[in-house]
């Protein structure tokens, strides 16, 4: 017989997937190494995908925030005017385990600075 606590533990393994992409109407030299083939408008840049498993929520929150900062760091050299242009889209995709996750205020601020929208699948 399976206990309810066993089912909850199995259902929440702590798997997290985070990815960051940018699409623009113009080619961006600073993002050239992330350009998806074929290079046609809109230009789509895959800045990375990170997957990790962390069942401990405090450690998971720390790893999640660190991961987001590392991905956003890849946009440091891109002019803000490009990222904030109406035809540009910066998207952070997150797949999170069931339950609550915490994004630090500094992480949210950095996402806002690069004009990112956040997509969450839980």
C-alpha positions as CSV (number, residue, x, y, z in Angstrom):
1,X,0.0,0.0,0.0
2,X,1.3,3.5,-0.9
3,X,1.1,6.3,1.6
4,X,0.0,9.8,0.6
5,X,3.4,11.2,1.7
6,X,5.2,8.7,-0.6
7,X,3.1,9.9,-3.6
8,X,3.9,13.6,-2.9
9,X,7.6,12.9,-2.6
10,X,7.6,11.0,-5.9
11,X,5.5,13.7,-7.6
12,X,8.0,16.5,-6.7
13,X,11.5,15.5,-7.6
14,X,12.7,19.1,-7.8
15,X,13.5,19.1,-11.5
16,X,14.0,22.6,-12.9
17,X,14.5,23.6,-16.5
18,X,15.4,27.2,-17.3
19,X,16.1,28.7,-20.8
20,X,16.6,32.2,-22.2
21,X,16.0,33.3,-25.8
22,X,15.9,36.5,-27.7
23,X,14.2,37.3,-31.0
24,X,14.9,40.5,-32.9
25,X,14.0,42.0,-36.2
26,X,17.7,43.0,-36.8
27,X,20.8,40.9,-36.5
28,X,22.7,41.5,-33.2
29,X,26.4,41.2,-33.4
30,X,26.8,40.7,-29.7
31,X,24.6,37.6,-29.8
32,X,26.0,36.1,-33.0
33,X,27.3,33.0,-31.3
34,X,23.8,32.2,-30.0
35,X,22.1,32.6,-33.4
36,X,19.8,29.8,-34.4
37,X,20.2,28.5,-38.0
38,X,19.1,29.5,-40.5
39,X,19.8,33.2,-39.8
40,X,16.6,34.8,-41.1
41,X,14.3,37.5,-39.7
42,X,13.1,37.3,-37.0
43,X,16.6,36.4,-35.7
44,X,16.3,33.9,-32.8
45,X,19.1,33.6,-30.3
46,X,19.1,30.6,-27.9
47,X,21.2,31.8,-25.0
48,X,21.1,28.5,-23.2
49,X,19.1,25.9,-21.3
50,X,20.0,24.6,-17.9
51,X,18.4,21.6,-16.3
52,X,18.9,20.5,-12.7
53,X,17.3,18.4,-10.0
54,X,17.2,19.7,-6.4
55,X,14.6,18.3,-4.0
56,X,15.6,20.7,-1.2
57,X,13.6,23.9,-1.8
58,X,16.1,26.3,-0.3
59,X,18.9,25.0,-2.4
60,X,16.7,24.9,-5.4
61,X,15.7,28.6,-5.0
62,X,19.4,29.5,-4.7
63,X,20.3,27.5,-7.8
64,X,17.4,28.9,-9.8
65,X,18.4,32.5,-9.1
66,X,22.0,31.8,-9.8
67,X,21.1,30.1,-13.1
68,X,18.9,33.1,-14.2
69,X,21.7,35.5,-13.4
70,X,24.2,33.5,-15.4
71,X,21.9,33.4,-18.4
72,X,21.1,37.2,-18.2
73,X,24.9,37.9,-17.9
74,X,25.1,36.8,-21.6
75,X,23.0,39.9,-22.5
76,X,25.4,42.4,-20.8
77,X,27.0,43.6,-24.0
78,X,23.8,44.0,-25.9
79,X,22.5,47.6,-26.2
80,X,19.4,48.1,-24.1
81,X,17.8,49.8,-27.0
82,X,17.9,46.6,-28.9
83,X,16.4,44.6,-26.1
84,X,13.7,47.2,-25.4
85,X,12.7,47.7,-29.1
86,X,9.0,46.9,-29.8
87,X,10.0,44.1,-32.2
88,X,12.4,42.4,-29.8
89,X,11.4,39.7,-27.4
90,X,13.5,38.4,-24.5
91,X,11.9,35.3,-23.0
92,X,12.8,33.4,-19.9
93,X,11.2,29.9,-19.8
94,X,11.0,28.0,-16.6
95,X,9.6,24.5,-15.9
96,X,9.3,24.1,-12.1
97,X,8.3,21.4,-9.8
98,X,5.0,21.6,-7.9
99,X,4.9,24.1,-5.1
100,X,6.2,27.6,-4.6
101,X,9.5,28.9,-6.0
102,X,11.2,32.1,-4.9
103,X,12.8,34.6,-7.3
104,X,15.0,37.1,-5.4
105,X,14.2,40.8,-5.9
106,X,17.6,41.3,-7.6
107,X,16.8,38.6,-10.1
108,X,13.4,40.1,-11.0
109,X,15.1,43.5,-11.4
110,X,17.7,42.1,-13.8
111,X,15.0,40.4,-15.8
112,X,13.2,43.8,-16.0
113,X,16.4,45.6,-17.1
114,X,16.6,43.3,-20.2
115,X,12.9,43.6,-20.8
116,X,12.3,39.9,-20.3
117,X,8.9,38.2,-20.1
118,X,8.8,35.1,-17.9
119,X,7.0,32.0,-19.0
120,X,6.3,29.4,-16.2
121,X,5.2,25.8,-16.6
122,X,4.6,24.1,-13.3
